[in-house]
Amino acid sequence: MSVRPEPAFEAPWHAQVFALTVAMNEAGHFSWAEWAEIFGATLKEHGLAKELDGGEDYFTAWLAALETMLRGRDLAQSETIEATRDAWEQAYLSTPHGDPVKLLAS
């Protein structure tokens, strides 16, 4: 009997936002030290009201830090970030359970 390893991420979007951050770092958009500083500050901010558990709340903070980095580096405008977030929210709210979430072409 083989033992299946536990998934490294609780949700696909956790892996995706992690991979996107790593790719942006590797492309030279920011150093890992810069990322760690912004992410650490975001974790502290998000963790003031409760203890972060390393799952959904952790990656919500990760995404918020990435959005801060995108804005701070002029890699994306606030309006674009907001519109993309809204489009993803609409997509997952209207996708039947178990189906892949897809953004509609705009």
Order of alpha helices (4+ residues) and beta strands (2+ residues): alpha-alpha-alpha-alpha
